[in-house]
Amino acid sequence: MPVRPTDPSEEPDFHCERIDNVEQWERILQVNRDAHGGKIHSDLAGFTYPCKKGCPEMCTEPFVLKDPKNTPNRYDPERAEVNHVVRATDKRSCLWGTSSNKNAAVISGRLNRHLYNNYPSKEEVEQINKVPAHMP
């Protein structure tokens, strides 16, 4: 069993691991595409959350996401990204969640940035726990 690094800056993300020269995040997105007829679907489709901190406007996670292969703008809010369900580090920067496929969720860039800055709600955790692991 591999030993996790003790320094959070050394924790791998979904872009570090490669199998047959394919990055883990791309393999996860490909499994999602294959399961949905070539389109990438959000694992949290329909999830609602505040668009901006302190703003009453709510955003809803789209069902179909933009494919990174066809969306050069890395910061497009509807571009598919791979998110750690259990964060790689906690609020104290201690190692927490792993970069395993079981800990991966395909979500939009907008929701990924929201979750990066906010801990998930009970509803988000319950919804994501119903999604099967992205295994080839």
NORNORDA-V490504 format. One record per run of one state. SS is the DSSP state (H for helix, E for strand, L for the rest). FROM is the first residue (numbers start at 1). TO is the last residue. Records with the same first field share a line. If there is no record, write none. Layout:
SS: FROM-TO + FROM-TO
//
This chain:
L: 1-7 + 11-17 + 20-21 + 36-39 + 42-47 + 51-57 + 61-63 + 67-78 + 85-88 + 90-94 + 96-100 + 118-121 + 130-136
H: 8-10 + 24-35 + 101-103 + 109-117 + 122-129
E: 18-19 + 22-23 + 40-41 + 48-50 + 58-60 + 64-66 + 79-84 + 89-89 + 95-95 + 104-108
//
